[in-house]
């Protein structure tokens, strides 16, 4: 779960006037995705799995200015040929 930073909101508001990528949000989302992937991999490893298949992301707003990003899939054990 991540909450926006008020300073980033001000920059984003100004950026939206001229258009273009809002780098602060892009960076925050990339970091959040990586954290969700790491947590998923840790949980899969804790179950004895060495891979995750059918992996997906989902997001939802929790409250104004805060959202959650979930990474999920099926933990599996792959065998070598």
N, C-alpha and C positions, 0 to 999 in steps of 0.2 A: 504494500500500500504506500503510495507516495502522495504528498501534498505539495502544491505549488508554492513557490517563494514569491512574496509580494514584489520584490525587486524585479524578478523575472517577468511578472505580470505587467509591470510598467513598461519594460523594454519590449515585451510582446505587443502591447497596445500600440506603442509608437511604430513598431515594425509593421503592424497590420495596416497602418495608414499608407505605407509605400509598397507593401507587398514583399514577398520573398520568404526564405526559410527563417524560422525562429530558432537559431542555433542553441539557445539555452534549453528549450523544450526538446529538441532533437537529442541533445546530450543526455538529458534526464531520462528520456524514454529508452535510449540505448543502454544506459547503466541499469535501469529497472529490468529490461529484458534479460541482460546478463545475470543479474541477481536471481531472477526467477528460474533461469536455466540451471544455474549452480545449485539452487535449492532442490529442484526436481532431480538432478543427477545425484545429489547427496541422499535424497530419500530413496531413489532406486537402488543405489549402492547399499543402503541400510537394509534393504529387502533381499540382498544377495544377487541383484541383477547386474549385468554388465552392459546393458543397452536399454534405450527407450525407443519404442516404435509408435507411429501414429501421433507424434507430438504436435500439439496445437497451443496457440496463445488465445486468451480471451481477456477482455477488459470490461470494467463497469465503473460507473460513478458511484462513490460511496456517499459523498456529500459535496457541496460546493467547494471546489478547489482541491478535492482529493479523489483519487481513483485507485483501483486495484488492477494489477496485471497478473494473470495466472498462466503458468506453463504447465501443461499436463500431457500425459501419454501413458502407454502401457509399458511397465518395467518387464524386461525379459532377460533370459540368459541365453546368449548365443554360444553355440558349440563350434569349435574349429573343425574344418574338413579333414 
